[in-house]
């Protein structure tokens, strides 16, 4: 198994399916786990889970919530569309790959 970590930044409050509240603007860690598909002549990885770390409803704690990568991308797209001139500066989507 391998894990990818990525930081996504939102400039506006946003919603994600599965989270029953509006999340504040800011930077969020996204963690994706993948597993190697055995038996092929070349390495192929399959995503098995994607989660985002968000502030918990209680102050000073966080929670990791499973998220659909397509829903996360749609939220990023909505945020970028709300402020297209700042999208390149404020939303760099820095990838930090971890093994």
N, C-alpha and C positions, 0 to 999 in steps of 0.2 A: 504494500500500500504506500501511496505517497500523498502528501498534503501540500496544497498551494494556498498561500496567503496573499490577499490583495487588499489594498486600502481604497475605498471609494469615498468621495466627498460630495456632500449635498449642500447647496447654497440656500435651500428653502425647506420648510417643513414638508414631510412626505409620508406616504402610507405604503405598507407592503401587505400582501395577502397573508393571513395567519397571525398578524399582529393587530390587535383590536384598538390601537391608539395611533395618533399622529406622532411621528418621530421628529425630533428637532434637527435643524441643519447642523452639519458637522462632518467629521471624518469617521468612517466605520470600517472595522476589519471584517473581511469576508474570508471564510475558510472553506476550501473545497477538498474533499477526500476522493481519491481515485484508486481503483484496483487494477492490477495487471491481468489482462485476459491471457490465460495460458494456452499453449498448444499452437500458436501461430508462428510463422517463420520470421516475424518482425514484431517489435513491441507495440502493443495497443493498450491504451488505458481507458477505463470506463469510469465515469463519474458515479460515485455512490451516494454522495451527500454534499450539500452546500448549506452553510449557515452564516448568519450575520450576528455580530456581537453588538447589542443595543443596550442603552441605559434601561435598567429595570424600573418598574413603577415606583419602587421604594428608593429613596435617595441613597446615593453613594454605592450602588451595586449595579452589576451588569448581568445580562442573560444572553445565552447563545440560542438563537432561534433558527430552525430550519426554514429555508427560503427556496423558492423556485428561481433558478438563474434567469429565466425569461421575465419573471415579474420584477426582479431586481434591475435588469437592463431597462425595462419599461419605465421604472421609477427614475433611473438615471437620465433616460431620454426626456422625460417630462421636465425634470429639473434643468437640464441643459436648454430645453426649448423656452423655459421661462426667462432665461438670461443668456441668450446665445453669444453675446460679445465677451462674456466672462467665462464661458464654458471651457475654453482652452486653458485659461489661467487657474481657475478654481477647481477644476475637475480633471486632474491629470491621470487618475486611475493607475497609480504606481503599483506595479506587480513586485511582490517579494516571494520568490519561489523557495519553498522549503522541501527537503526530501525526507 
